[in-house]
């Protein structure tokens, strides 16, 4: 969940590292540091807190080396402190690390018995000591790293500097994201592409177990046996401006307003209106697979899990196949019942979510066909799944997922449409009608965004509420969960999402004149039931914010505030409902003065358990 940047080249190394770390701030962190060669020695500067504190520590200091590594840390082992901040150095070796070393305590005891002295509480520090131990035994830098990593159990993305080898930078990966950037006479490592986009668009995506050696002569990649492997760089067509705020106060607000464009990019080239079908370039099921398929498992975490819940409604409606959404951390530990007649769909915006990856691996081990939905090209999930569908949301900097969520909903709609057509459940005419409605969605989203001022006023009206309840039914129920999650994540206001029919089974006890209740009340087959829920809330003096269809003018007299949602088919309504709930959470957080883009205790990609 932390950020790594490394550089070798002619530029001012410290500046490249600091600027790269700034572009990774969205990942969440509690301390930062850099290590740079200076007069043949590795100099380390690190500081608890935000990057500005590290910059103040460095001040006007200069370094003559052309190789360095940088890190932003999110604490796993050891409290946030200067001592626990990365990089860590032992003997001649300095290391930055993302991930968790599971056997660090046993390794630490072995190293202490050999005279090694530790100065931090982290698991990372043992890596630098371990590599240094093997260098002292006479191994080359590359071999020392390779031998050390063979002793380690756990996950890691590493940047490594070794004194005596000041013209080289080493990197290694296992179960944590790491890329190598290929520039003109300069080379980079990073935990995420945006960190170095201003310098290059060409990247090598490292596989688990690989070690990269970066030098002035270029990049070499080696496998676990120390054998050089051929890796072709891939071009990433994002530009650095996509990671800038573009005039918005926060990245999150910018990304909310980017959603219509993100949906257009995600459906572009994927619709065959003539055939009433979706064209999914990387999805090729065997002719008989879908016919024999008994169940679909949808695996995800956090916001992506709410997308999975929507996916259940879509696939069951369009395909008439049973669907079981599951949380990655639950699925992976309970000996799940999956096999050759199942399809497992893993959803992750980053493609690096540890629990989702573990669930996918467990399913593959049991012979299940797997498909990934993610936003990051060549991410671990994309590489390991049998098939992959990419969302085209572009870089998302804000920790709270917005445009990646709605593009996941679009992909699930397209996938359900395609499977329904393949199975013969949906006719060509039905497929055409669904596509016609989908094409309208970006325009309807633009219309919905015009309500931002209204949502802002509602947020200010309820700014001092301590609790919120979100209610929805049917396919809209997962959006109630998502709306509540967004409010919790960034405004730190307690909120709960519930199926509206469950209100009488507990939550109704909480309702009074102090609790706002957000009700998703668009016209659909359960509309009358939702109106009954609203009446029950009002009977207990609760305050109701309703999201309703424009044709429903009677609802104005039943609720305290209403936001009208452009009308579309029920299976696409969740996309439109999401926008005002994102805006409500955003404005509540902004008015409260919280750190919208980097909420406390959260990180963008949960790459450890």
C-alpha positions as CSV (number, residue, x, y, z in Angstrom):
1,X,0.0,0.0,0.0
2,X,3.1,2.2,0.1
3,X,4.9,4.0,-2.7
4,X,8.2,3.2,-4.3
5,X,10.3,5.2,-6.7
6,X,13.8,4.5,-8.0
7,X,15.9,6.4,-10.5
8,X,19.2,6.1,-12.4
9,X,20.2,8.8,-14.9
10,X,21.5,12.2,-15.4
11,X,18.8,14.3,-13.7
12,X,18.9,15.6,-10.2
13,X,18.2,12.4,-8.4
14,X,16.6,13.8,-5.2
15,X,14.2,15.9,-7.2
16,X,13.1,13.0,-9.4
17,X,12.4,10.8,-6.3
18,X,10.5,13.5,-4.4
19,X,8.3,14.4,-7.4
20,X,7.6,10.7,-8.0
21,X,6.6,10.2,-4.4
22,X,4.3,13.1,-4.6
23,X,2.5,11.4,-7.5
24,X,2.0,8.4,-5.3
25,X,0.6,10.2,-2.3
26,X,-2.8,8.9,-3.2
27,X,-1.8,5.5,-2.0
28,X,-1.8,6.6,1.6
29,X,1.3,6.9,3.8
30,X,2.5,8.0,7.2
31,X,6.2,8.6,6.6
32,X,8.7,9.1,3.7
33,X,12.3,8.8,2.9
34,X,15.0,8.6,0.2
35,X,18.4,7.0,-0.2
36,X,21.0,8.4,-2.7
37,X,24.6,7.8,-3.5
38,X,26.8,10.6,-2.4
39,X,30.6,10.4,-2.7
40,X,30.3,6.7,-3.0
41,X,28.2,6.2,0.1
42,X,24.5,5.8,0.5
43,X,23.0,8.8,2.3
44,X,19.5,8.3,3.8
45,X,17.0,11.0,4.7
46,X,13.6,10.0,6.2
47,X,10.9,11.6,8.2
48,X,7.6,10.7,9.8
49,X,4.6,12.6,8.3
50,X,3.9,14.1,5.0
51,X,6.4,14.7,2.2
52,X,6.7,18.4,3.1
53,X,8.5,17.3,6.3
54,X,11.0,15.3,4.3
55,X,11.6,18.2,1.9
56,X,12.2,20.5,4.9
57,X,14.7,18.0,6.3
58,X,16.6,17.9,3.0
59,X,16.4,21.6,2.4
60,X,19.2,22.9,0.1
61,X,21.3,19.7,0.6
62,X,22.8,18.3,-2.7
63,X,23.9,14.8,-3.6
64,X,26.4,13.9,-6.3
65,X,25.1,10.4,-7.0
66,X,23.0,9.6,-10.0
67,X,21.2,6.6,-8.4
68,X,18.6,6.7,-5.7
69,X,15.4,5.1,-4.2
70,X,12.5,6.7,-2.4
71,X,9.5,5.5,-0.4
72,X,6.3,6.5,1.3
73,X,5.3,4.1,4.1
74,X,2.0,2.9,5.4
75,X,2.7,1.2,8.7
76,X,2.2,-2.6,9.0
77,X,5.0,-3.7,11.3
78,X,6.0,-0.9,13.8
79,X,4.4,2.4,14.5
80,X,4.9,5.5,12.3
81,X,8.2,7.1,13.3
82,X,11.4,8.4,11.8
83,X,13.2,5.1,12.8
84,X,10.6,2.9,11.1
85,X,10.5,5.0,8.0
86,X,12.1,3.6,4.8
87,X,14.8,3.3,3.5
88,X,16.5,0.9,5.8
89,X,20.2,0.4,5.7
90,X,22.5,-2.4,7.0
91,X,26.2,-2.5,6.2
92,X,26.4,-1.6,2.5
93,X,22.8,-2.3,1.7
94,X,19.8,0.2,1.6
95,X,16.3,-1.1,0.9
96,X,12.8,0.2,0.3
97,X,10.0,-2.3,0.5
98,X,6.3,-2.7,0.0
99,X,4.6,-5.9,1.3
100,X,5.0,-8.1,4.4
101,X,7.8,-10.5,5.3
102,X,6.0,-13.3,7.2
103,X,9.0,-15.1,8.6
104,X,10.9,-11.9,9.6
105,X,11.0,-12.8,13.3
106,X,12.8,-16.1,12.8
107,X,15.2,-14.5,10.3
108,X,15.8,-11.6,12.7
109,X,16.9,-14.0,15.5
110,X,19.3,-15.8,13.1
111,X,20.8,-12.5,12.0
112,X,21.1,-11.2,15.6
113,X,23.0,-14.4,16.5
114,X,25.5,-13.4,13.8
115,X,26.0,-10.0,15.3
116,X,23.6,-7.9,13.4
117,X,22.1,-5.0,15.3
118,X,18.6,-3.8,14.4
119,X,17.4,-0.2,14.9
120,X,13.7,-0.4,13.8
121,X,10.5,-2.3,14.6
122,X,9.9,-3.2,10.9
123,X,10.0,-6.4,9.0
124,X,11.7,-4.6,6.2
125,X,15.0,-4.0,8.0
126,X,15.8,-7.7,8.0
127,X,16.0,-7.6,4.1
128,X,18.9,-5.2,4.2
129,X,20.7,-7.2,6.8
130,X,20.1,-10.4,5.0
131,X,21.4,-9.1,1.7
132,X,24.4,-7.6,3.4
133,X,25.2,-10.9,5.1
134,X,25.4,-12.7,1.7
135,X,27.5,-9.8,0.2
136,X,30.0,-10.3,3.1
137,X,30.3,-13.9,2.1
138,X,31.6,-12.8,-1.3
139,X,28.6,-13.0,-3.5
140,X,27.9,-10.5,-6.3
141,X,25.2,-7.9,-5.7
142,X,22.7,-9.8,-7.9
143,X,23.5,-13.2,-6.3
144,X,23.3,-11.8,-2.8
145,X,19.8,-10.4,-3.5
146,X,18.7,-13.6,-5.2
147,X,20.0,-15.8,-2.3
148,X,18.4,-13.5,0.3
149,X,15.0,-13.5,-1.4
150,X,15.1,-17.3,-1.4
151,X,15.1,-17.2,2.4
152,X,12.1,-14.9,2.6
153,X,8.5,-15.9,2.9
154,X,5.9,-13.2,2.1
155,X,5.3,-10.5,-0.4
156,X,7.6,-7.7,-1.6
157,X,8.4,-5.0,-4.1
158,X,11.9,-3.9,-3.5
159,X,14.3,-1.1,-4.5
160,X,17.9,-1.8,-3.4
161,X,21.2,0.2,-3.4
162,X,24.5,-1.5,-2.6
163,X,27.6,0.5,-1.7
164,X,30.5,-0.4,-4.0
165,X,28.1,-0.7,-6.8
166,X,27.0,2.9,-7.1
167,X,26.2,2.7,-10.9
168,X,23.4,0.2,-10.3
169,X,19.9,-0.1,-8.9
170,X,18.3,-3.4,-8.1
171,X,14.6,-4.2,-7.9
172,X,12.6,-7.3,-7.1
173,X,8.9,-8.3,-7.0
174,X,6.7,-10.9,-5.4
175,X,3.0,-10.4,-4.9
176,X,3.4,-6.6,-4.7
177,X,3.2,-4.3,-7.8
178,X,6.4,-3.0,-9.3
179,X,7.2,-1.6,-12.8
180,X,10.4,-0.6,-14.5
181,X,10.3,2.6,-16.7
182,X,12.4,2.8,-19.8
183,X,13.5,6.3,-20.7
184,X,16.1,7.9,-23.0
185,X,19.4,7.2,-21.2
186,X,17.6,7.0,-17.8
187,X,15.6,4.2,-16.0
188,X,13.1,4.1,-13.2
189,X,11.3,1.8,-10.9
190,X,7.9,2.5,-9.3
191,X,5.1,0.8,-7.5
192,X,2.6,2.5,-9.9
193,X,2.9,3.9,-13.4
194,X,1.8,7.6,-12.6
195,X,5.0,8.1,-10.5
196,X,7.2,8.4,-13.6
197,X,4.8,9.2,-16.4
198,X,6.3,12.6,-16.9
199,X,9.5,10.9,-18.0
200,X,8.4,7.8,-19.9
201,X,5.4,5.9,-21.2
202,X,7.4,2.6,-21.8
203,X,7.3,0.1,-19.0
204,X,8.4,-3.4,-18.1
205,X,5.8,-5.1,-15.9
206,X,7.7,-7.4,-13.6
207,X,6.5,-10.9,-12.7
208,X,6.7,-12.6,-9.4
209,X,10.2,-13.9,-8.6
210,X,12.0,-11.6,-11.0
211,X,14.9,-9.3,-10.2
212,X,15.8,-6.3,-12.4
213,X,19.2,-4.7,-12.6
214,X,19.2,-1.1,-13.8
215,X,22.4,0.6,-14.9
216,X,23.5,3.3,-17.2
217,X,23.7,0.7,-20.0
218,X,20.1,-0.4,-19.6
219,X,17.9,-2.9,-17.8
220,X,18.4,-6.6,-17.4
221,X,15.8,-8.9,-15.8
222,X,16.6,-12.2,-14.2
223,X,14.5,-15.1,-12.9
224,X,14.8,-16.9,-9.5
225,X,17.6,-19.0,-10.9
226,X,19.6,-16.0,-11.9
227,X,19.0,-16.6,-15.6
228,X,18.4,-13.5,-17.8
229,X,14.9,-13.3,-19.3
230,X,13.7,-11.3,-22.2
231,X,11.1,-8.6,-21.3
232,X,9.6,-6.3,-24.0
233,X,8.5,-2.9,-22.7
234,X,4.8,-2.0,-23.1
235,X,3.6,1.5,-23.9
236,X,1.1,3.1,-21.5
237,X,-1.0,5.8,-23.2
238,X,-1.8,7.8,-20.1
239,X,-0.4,11.3,-20.0
240,X,0.9,13.0,-16.9
241,X,-1.8,15.7,-17.0
242,X,-4.3,12.9,-16.3
243,X,-2.8,12.7,-12.8
244,X,-3.2,16.4,-12.2
245,X,-6.2,18.1,-10.5
246,X,-7.2,20.0,-13.6
247,X,-8.5,23.0,-11.7
248,X,-10.7,21.0,-9.3
249,X,-10.2,21.5,-5.5
250,X,-9.5,17.7,-5.1
251,X,-8.7,14.8,-7.2
252,X,-11.8,13.0,-6.1
253,X,-14.1,15.8,-7.4
254,X,-12.2,15.9,-10.7
255,X,-12.6,12.1,-11.0
256,X,-16.3,12.3,-10.2
257,X,-16.7,14.7,-13.1
258,X,-14.6,12.5,-15.3
259,X,-17.0,9.6,-15.1
260,X,-19.0,10.3,-18.3
261,X,-15.7,10.3,-20.2
262,X,-14.6,7.1,-18.4
263,X,-17.8,5.3,-19.4
264,X,-17.4,6.4,-23.0
265,X,-13.8,5.1,-23.1
266,X,-14.9,1.8,-21.5
267,X,-17.6,1.1,-24.0
268,X,-15.8,2.5,-27.1
269,X,-15.2,-0.3,-29.6
270,X,-17.1,-2.8,-27.5
271,X,-20.6,-2.5,-28.9
272,X,-22.1,-4.3,-31.9
273,X,-25.4,-2.6,-32.2
274,X,-26.1,-4.6,-35.4
275,X,-25.8,-7.9,-33.6
276,X,-27.2,-6.6,-30.3
277,X,-24.0,-7.9,-28.5
278,X,-20.9,-6.7,-26.7
279,X,-17.5,-7.3,-28.2
280,X,-15.1,-8.2,-25.5
281,X,-11.7,-8.5,-27.1
282,X,-10.0,-10.7,-24.5
283,X,-13.0,-12.9,-23.6
284,X,-13.1,-16.2,-25.5
285,X,-15.1,-19.0,-23.7
286,X,-15.1,-22.5,-25.2
287,X,-18.2,-23.1,-27.2
288,X,-19.7,-25.5,-24.6
289,X,-18.4,-23.8,-21.5
290,X,-21.3,-21.4,-20.9
291,X,-23.9,-24.1,-21.6
292,X,-22.3,-26.3,-18.9
293,X,-21.6,-23.6,-16.4
294,X,-23.5,-24.2,-13.1
295,X,-22.5,-21.0,-11.2
296,X,-20.6,-17.8,-11.3
297,X,-18.6,-16.5,-8.4
298,X,-17.9,-12.8,-8.2
299,X,-15.0,-12.0,-5.9
300,X,-13.9,-8.5,-4.7
301,X,-13.2,-6.3,-1.7
302,X,-14.5,-2.9,-0.6
303,X,-16.1,-0.8,-3.3
304,X,-15.4,-3.5,-5.9
305,X,-17.5,-5.9,-3.8
306,X,-20.5,-3.5,-4.2
307,X,-19.9,-3.7,-8.0
308,X,-20.0,-7.5,-7.6
309,X,-23.4,-7.3,-5.9
310,X,-24.7,-5.3,-8.9
311,X,-23.1,-7.9,-11.2
312,X,-25.2,-10.6,-9.5
313,X,-28.4,-8.9,-10.5
314,X,-27.2,-8.3,-14.0
315,X,-25.9,-11.8,-14.8
316,X,-28.8,-13.6,-13.2
317,X,-31.3,-11.4,-15.1
318,X,-29.5,-11.6,-18.5
319,X,-28.2,-15.1,-18.3
320,X,-30.4,-17.0,-15.7
321,X,-27.3,-18.5,-14.1
322,X,-26.9,-18.5,-10.3
323,X,-24.3,-16.0,-9.1
324,X,-22.6,-15.9,-5.7
325,X,-20.8,-12.6,-4.8
326,X,-18.1,-13.1,-2.2
327,X,-15.6,-11.0,-0.3
328,X,-12.1,-12.0,-1.2
329,X,-10.9,-12.3,2.4
330,X,-13.8,-14.7,3.2
331,X,-13.6,-16.8,0.1
332,X,-9.9,-17.6,0.3
333,X,-10.1,-19.1,3.8
334,X,-13.1,-21.4,3.7
335,X,-12.3,-24.1,1.2
336,X,-14.8,-22.8,-1.4
337,X,-16.9,-25.1,-3.5
338,X,-15.7,-24.3,-7.1
339,X,-14.5,-26.4,-10.0
340,X,-14.5,-26.9,-13.7
341,X,-18.2,-26.0,-14.2
342,X,-17.8,-22.6,-12.5
343,X,-16.6,-19.2,-13.6
344,X,-14.9,-17.0,-11.1
345,X,-14.8,-13.3,-11.9
346,X,-12.3,-11.3,-9.8
347,X,-12.9,-7.5,-9.6
348,X,-10.2,-5.1,-8.5
349,X,-9.5,-1.5,-9.6
350,X,-5.8,-1.9,-9.0
351,X,-5.4,-5.6,-9.9
352,X,-3.2,-5.9,-6.9
353,X,-5.7,-6.5,-4.1
354,X,-4.1,-9.2,-2.0
355,X,-7.2,-11.0,-0.9
356,X,-8.8,-11.0,-4.4
357,X,-5.6,-12.3,-5.9
358,X,-5.4,-15.1,-3.3
359,X,-9.1,-16.0,-4.0
360,X,-8.3,-16.2,-7.7
361,X,-5.3,-18.4,-7.1
362,X,-7.4,-20.8,-4.9
363,X,-10.1,-21.0,-7.6
364,X,-7.5,-21.7,-10.3
365,X,-5.9,-24.4,-8.1
366,X,-9.4,-26.1,-8.1
367,X,-9.7,-26.0,-11.9
368,X,-12.1,-23.0,-12.2
369,X,-12.1,-20.8,-15.2
370,X,-11.1,-17.3,-14.1
371,X,-11.8,-13.8,-15.5
372,X,-10.4,-10.5,-14.2
373,X,-12.0,-7.0,-14.3
374,X,-9.5,-4.3,-13.5
375,X,-8.2,-0.9,-14.5
376,X,-4.5,-1.5,-14.6
377,X,-2.9,-3.0,-17.6
378,X,-0.5,-5.9,-16.8
379,X,-1.4,-5.9,-13.1
380,X,-1.0,-9.1,-11.2
381,X,-4.7,-10.0,-11.4
382,X,-4.8,-9.4,-15.2
383,X,-1.7,-11.6,-15.8
384,X,-2.9,-14.5,-13.6
385,X,-6.5,-14.7,-14.7
386,X,-7.4,-16.9,-17.7
387,X,-9.0,-13.9,-19.3
388,X,-9.2,-10.2,-18.6
389,X,-11.5,-7.2,-19.3
390,X,-10.0,-3.8,-18.7
391,X,-12.0,-0.8,-17.6
392,X,-10.7,2.4,-19.2
393,X,-11.1,4.8,-16.3
394,X,-7.6,6.1,-16.6
395,X,-5.5,6.9,-13.4
396,X,-7.5,7.4,-10.3
397,X,-5.6,9.4,-7.7
398,X,-8.3,9.8,-4.9
399,X,-8.3,6.9,-2.5
400,X,-12.1,6.7,-2.5
401,X,-12.9,4.9,-5.8
402,X,-15.3,6.7,-8.1
403,X,-14.8,6.4,-11.8
404,X,-13.2,2.9,-11.4
405,X,-16.5,1.8,-9.7
406,X,-18.8,3.0,-12.4
407,X,-16.7,1.6,-15.1
408,X,-16.7,-1.8,-13.3
409,X,-20.5,-1.6,-13.4
410,X,-20.3,-0.9,-17.2
411,X,-18.0,-3.9,-17.8
412,X,-20.3,-6.2,-15.7
413,X,-23.3,-5.0,-17.8
414,X,-21.3,-5.7,-21.1
415,X,-20.2,-9.1,-19.8
416,X,-23.7,-10.1,-18.7
417,X,-25.1,-8.9,-22.1
418,X,-22.5,-10.9,-24.0
419,X,-23.0,-14.1,-22.0
420,X,-26.8,-13.7,-22.3
421,X,-26.5,-13.4,-26.1
422,X,-24.1,-16.4,-26.2
423,X,-26.5,-18.5,-24.1
424,X,-29.5,-17.5,-26.2
425,X,-31.3,-16.0,-23.2
426,X,-31.3,-12.6,-24.8
427,X,-32.5,-12.1,-28.3
428,X,-30.9,-9.8,-30.8
429,X,-33.6,-7.3,-30.3
430,X,-33.3,-7.3,-26.6
431,X,-29.5,-6.9,-26.9
432,X,-30.0,-3.9,-29.2
433,X,-32.4,-2.3,-26.7
434,X,-29.9,-2.7,-23.9
435,X,-27.1,-1.2,-26.0
436,X,-29.3,1.7,-27.0
437,X,-29.9,2.5,-23.3
438,X,-26.2,2.1,-22.4
439,X,-25.1,4.5,-25.1
440,X,-27.4,7.1,-23.5
441,X,-25.8,6.7,-20.0
442,X,-22.8,9.1,-20.4
443,X,-25.2,11.9,-21.5
444,X,-27.5,11.2,-18.5
445,X,-24.4,11.2,-16.2
446,X,-23.6,14.7,-17.5
447,X,-27.2,15.7,-16.6
448,X,-26.8,14.2,-13.2
449,X,-23.6,16.2,-12.5
450,X,-25.5,19.4,-13.1
451,X,-27.1,18.7,-9.7
452,X,-23.8,19.2,-7.9
453,X,-24.8,22.6,-6.5
454,X,-28.0,21.1,-5.2
455,X,-26.2,18.2,-3.5
456,X,-23.7,20.7,-2.0
457,X,-26.6,22.6,-0.3
458,X,-28.0,19.3,1.0
459,X,-24.6,18.4,2.4
460,X,-24.4,21.7,4.2
461,X,-27.9,21.3,5.6
462,X,-27.0,17.9,7.2
463,X,-23.4,18.7,8.0
464,X,-23.7,18.2,11.7
465,X,-25.5,14.8,11.6
466,X,-23.5,12.1,13.4
467,X,-25.2,9.2,11.7
468,X,-26.8,8.4,8.3
469,X,-28.9,5.5,7.1
470,X,-28.9,4.5,3.4
471,X,-31.8,2.4,2.1
472,X,-32.3,0.7,-1.3
473,X,-34.1,-2.3,-2.8
474,X,-33.3,-4.8,-5.5
475,X,-30.5,-3.8,-7.8
476,X,-30.3,-0.4,-6.0
477,X,-29.5,-1.9,-2.6
478,X,-25.7,-2.3,-3.3
479,X,-25.6,1.4,-4.2
480,X,-27.0,2.1,-0.7
481,X,-24.0,0.2,0.7
482,X,-21.6,2.1,-1.6
483,X,-23.1,5.5,-0.6
484,X,-22.7,4.7,3.0
485,X,-19.1,3.5,2.5
486,X,-18.2,6.7,0.7
487,X,-19.5,8.9,3.5
488,X,-17.6,6.8,6.1
489,X,-14.4,6.8,4.1
490,X,-13.9,10.5,3.5
491,X,-16.0,12.4,6.0
492,X,-15.6,10.1,9.0
493,X,-19.4,10.2,9.6
494,X,-20.9,6.9,10.7
495,X,-23.2,5.5,8.0
496,X,-25.0,2.2,7.4
497,X,-26.4,0.9,4.1
498,X,-29.3,-1.6,4.3
499,X,-31.8,-3.3,2.1
500,X,-34.9,-1.2,2.7
501,X,-37.0,-4.3,3.5
502,X,-34.7,-5.0,6.4
503,X,-35.3,-1.6,8.0
504,X,-37.9,-3.1,10.4
505,X,-35.4,-5.8,11.5
506,X,-33.3,-3.5,13.5
507,X,-32.3,-0.1,11.9
508,X,-35.7,1.4,12.5
509,X,-34.8,1.6,16.2
510,X,-32.2,4.2,15.4
511,X,-34.5,6.6,13.5
512,X,-35.3,9.9,15.1
513,X,-35.3,13.6,14.1
514,X,-31.5,13.6,14.3
515,X,-30.8,10.9,11.7
516,X,-31.0,11.6,8.0
517,X,-32.1,8.6,5.9
518,X,-31.1,8.5,2.3
519,X,-33.6,6.5,0.3
520,X,-33.1,5.3,-3.3
521,X,-36.6,5.6,-4.6
522,X,-36.5,5.6,-8.4
523,X,-39.4,4.1,-10.3
524,X,-39.1,0.3,-10.7
525,X,-41.0,-2.9,-9.7
526,X,-40.4,-2.3,-6.0
527,X,-41.2,1.4,-6.0
528,X,-44.4,1.1,-3.9
529,X,-42.5,-0.9,-1.3
530,X,-39.8,1.9,-1.0
531,X,-42.5,4.5,-0.6
532,X,-43.8,2.5,2.3
533,X,-40.4,2.6,3.9
534,X,-40.3,6.3,3.5
535,X,-43.7,6.6,5.3
536,X,-42.3,4.5,8.1
537,X,-39.3,6.8,8.5
538,X,-41.4,9.9,8.5
539,X,-43.8,8.4,11.1
540,X,-40.8,8.3,13.4
541,X,-39.8,11.9,12.6
542,X,-36.8,10.9,10.6
543,X,-35.4,13.2,7.9
544,X,-35.5,11.7,4.4
545,X,-33.3,12.6,1.4
546,X,-34.8,10.8,-1.6
547,X,-33.2,10.0,-5.0
548,X,-36.2,9.8,-7.3
549,X,-37.4,9.7,-10.9
550,X,-38.3,13.0,-12.5
551,X,-41.8,11.8,-13.2
552,X,-42.4,11.3,-9.5
553,X,-43.7,14.7,-8.4
554,X,-45.7,13.3,-5.5
555,X,-42.6,12.3,-3.6
556,X,-41.7,16.0,-3.0
557,X,-44.5,16.1,-0.5
558,X,-43.3,13.0,1.3
559,X,-39.6,13.8,2.0
560,X,-37.4,16.6,3.2
561,X,-35.1,16.8,0.2
562,X,-35.2,15.2,-3.2
563,X,-32.6,14.7,-6.0
564,X,-34.1,13.7,-9.3
565,X,-32.3,11.0,-11.3
566,X,-32.6,10.8,-15.1
567,X,-34.7,7.8,-16.1
568,X,-33.2,4.8,-17.7
569,X,-33.7,1.0,-17.5
570,X,-33.4,-0.5,-13.9
571,X,-30.2,-2.3,-14.8
572,X,-28.4,0.9,-15.6
573,X,-30.0,3.1,-12.9
574,X,-27.3,2.2,-10.3
575,X,-24.7,4.1,-12.4
576,X,-26.8,7.3,-12.2
577,X,-27.6,6.8,-8.5
578,X,-24.0,6.6,-7.7
579,X,-23.1,10.1,-8.7
580,X,-25.2,12.2,-6.2
581,X,-24.1,9.8,-3.4
582,X,-20.4,10.4,-4.3
583,X,-21.0,14.1,-4.4
584,X,-22.8,14.1,-1.0
585,X,-19.9,12.3,0.6
586,X,-17.4,14.6,-1.1
587,X,-19.1,17.9,0.0
588,X,-19.7,16.6,3.5
589,X,-16.0,15.8,3.8
590,X,-14.9,19.1,2.2
591,X,-17.1,21.2,4.5
592,X,-15.7,19.3,7.5
593,X,-12.2,19.9,6.3
594,X,-11.0,16.3,6.1
595,X,-8.3,15.1,3.8
596,X,-10.6,14.1,0.9
597,X,-8.0,12.5,-1.4
598,X,-6.0,10.8,1.4
599,X,-8.5,9.9,4.2
600,X,-6.9,8.7,7.4
601,X,-6.0,5.1,7.8
602,X,-6.8,4.2,4.2
603,X,-4.7,3.4,1.2
604,X,-5.6,3.2,-2.5
605,X,-4.5,-0.4,-3.1
606,X,-4.6,-3.0,-0.3
607,X,-1.7,-5.1,-1.4
608,X,-1.3,-6.8,2.0
609,X,-3.7,-8.7,4.3
